Amino acid sequence: MSTYLIVGGLYVDHIHTVETYPEEDTAIRALATRRSRGGNAATSAVVLSQLLGGARGDVVRLMCAAPVSDPDTAFALASLAHEAGVDASLREEFDGVGQPAAFITVSRSTGSRTIISSRNGLPELTSAHFVRALPALLADEKPLAWVHFEAREPESVAAMASALRTRAAAASRTVKVSVEVEKPYLTEQALLPLLKRADVVFLSREWCVRQLAGKAVAAEEAQETAHRCLKAIAKRCSGPSTFVAAWGSEGAFALDARTHAAIAVPVSEEDAPVIDTLGAGDTFNGACIYAFALGATAEAALRTGAAVAGRKVRQEGFDNLAAALPAGGRGAEGLLHRGRA
């Protein structure tokens, strides 16, 4: 029995599905409209909780900032607890602000999505709040096994990771740390103090391209570009971390800094059309964390992430994702076996 803590954002998504994306200054009718909880960290927490399944008594917790009183917040928290089994009681509450929201248009013809988001005045989670929660987390009867940070404000999140490392060592606890870097404007210089404290680093395709090329990368150049970026950042971090870059339809790539092995995994090849890519990257991250936490190799973790994310983009929403786990299914044995295949 273990506790997994995901630290980052909780949003409410207002999703409009259309046949094709509209031209500017036109009016169209949506095929469907729905409201859903969202946010990178929240979605990864939902996926991780679903894959763990609760069979061993594992707990997934989300630490996020949230308004004191907002109907949309109440909706998102209820969805996390009752539909996904994610505990958000560690949230930091703020008064006089609104719930972060995203207004999303999903094109049925392509499966792509366009997002306009707003934090509605809500500050980011503070490092002081995280540090205050650490003693109880480290003393819990369900030991803290993994903490995943969404790197929204690198300096603040680095302070959280530093406090976690220091206090876990003092308590003789071993806690794995992962970090997600999505936003391309985040500079390597600002991120390095945080990344050096991570066991696994997830880098977005957009961030990698911004660091190296600054422009779109052709599909045939994806693997070379991704591994070049991963090797460059691994060299600057000078640690044993695993660096991962999901590249959408071109696959997923990783560099194991311990063995210097460069890994490439293709996307799952299925005949079913792409329906909804919303949250695919967060799904990939959550599935990889699941695999890594069970002791999978980097290759097996990437295969798990690609398989689960592949199922997600071929359906609307996040139900029944565990059905996509690779052969061997649940548990470290199956994942490790798949990694050797």
CORURNOR-V608307 format. One record per helix or strand of 2 or more residues. SS is the DSSP state (@ for helix, = for strand). FROM is the first residue (numbers start at 0). LEN is the number of residues. Records with the same first field share a line. If there is no record, write none. Layout:
SS=FROM-LEN ; FROM-LEN
//
This chain:
==1-6 ; 10-8 ; 31-7 ; 58-5 ; 64-3 ; 85-2 ; 91-3 ; 100-7 ; 112-6 ; 142-8 ; 175-6 ; 199-5 ; 241-5 ; 251-5 ; 260-5
@=39-13 ; 70-14 ; 126-13 ; 153-17 ; 187-8 ; 204-8 ; 218-19 ; 247-3 ; 279-14 ; 297-16 ; 320-4 ; 331-9
//
